[in-house]
Structures are given as structure tokens and as C-alpha cells.
């Protein structure tokens, strides 16, 4: 699948996204936030949260693709499936 233009779900910058069946959502590539995955279920509950961006940077520092997902506690960040 080809990337499509989209606004970043975290910062609103112009970015690209690709639908990913492995992630059950999208993989975003943002010039400000970097690459991350987001499950479709987490899109609705995602608000402006500085700790999410810190968690993304922390996981990328270890060479992981961060995944934003929804669980019983709400929206959280963890290592994603590549």
C-alpha cells in the first residue's frame, strides 16, 4: 500500500500514513514525532498528551516501533509489531 498524506494524530503536522493490518490501524511517519503505529481503536481516545510523545521517543531510542493502543486503562504506548 502506498503512503497517503495525513495530519499527525499527535501534533497535527503534515505527515504520511499507511494502513497496516499487522498493527490493526495505521503507521504514521511525522517529521516532528517520528514513526509510530496507532491502532484504530485508540484514534478516538487520543488527546494532546506530552507523555505519549516522550514514550514514543523512549521506545524509538531502543530501535522499536512504538504502538499507541487502547486497553482497559485507556490509551497507552508500547512496543509494536513490525
Number of C-alpha atoms within 10 A of each C-alpha: 6 8 13 11 13 16 15 19 17 16 16 12 14 14 21 19 21 17 19 16 10 13 18 14 21 21 24 25 21 21 12 14 19 16 20 23 29 24 21 15 15 18 16 9 10 18 13 10 10 10 11 19 16 13 18 23 19 13 18 16 10 9 10 18 21 25 26 27 24 19 10 6 6 10 18 16 20 16 19 18 11 12
